[in-house]
């Protein structure tokens, strides 16, 4: 005669099983959050720091701006403090800067960066919405004119780079090198600028916005490390003379 044994699950066992599954799920969620938070730092160390260590960079990243265990706290604290700031509005990037507000000779133009496959990106000289276009900082000249043209643009994690999305358009800007070219198209006239300096500065450093009228300059600014608002990546270029 065959005997059958039935194992029953008590309420306590069911609760323990649910608790274990819930604990596993929470652990996975926590791991994902940690990876998301610290992935910009990993990208910085793997891609950005080596790029600035190359000899051709005229103004290499200062050692004190490298991500270390000592300043990770500063990065996280800064990010938390700035969560309420709308960085799609270019006016919030340097709120203490007050340039000479003169009407630009044109309201918009285009910027191309061949190395990054960015072609004819729209630059507004009157609207500050970085979610829709790049922004020519008010009070700075238009490309081709004497002075320092300052252009703001968004960045994010490099793997999200899309040259047609203004929220991610400068995600790979850190791969640019001294000697690379920028093309500004103003009223169907193309002006070629060559990068001569690359640096990383604090977001409160307004010296990068300073004017210099002995030639025509262009300064491209975005946030860095990619995916954070901790520092500012600054590319400076000079207009190339027609041969």
Secondary structure, DSSP 8 states (H G I E B T S, - for coil): ----------HHHHHHHHHHHHHHHHHHHHHHHHHHHHHHHHHIIIIIHHHHTSTT-SS---GGGS--TTTHHHHHHHHHHTTTS-TTBGGGTSTT--------SSSEEEEEEGGGTEEEEEEESS--BTTTSEEE-TTS--TTSSEEEEEE-----GGG--TT-TTTTTTTGGG--TT-EEEEEETTEEEEEEEEEEEEEETT-GGGG---TTSEEEEEEEEESTT--SEEEEEEEEE----
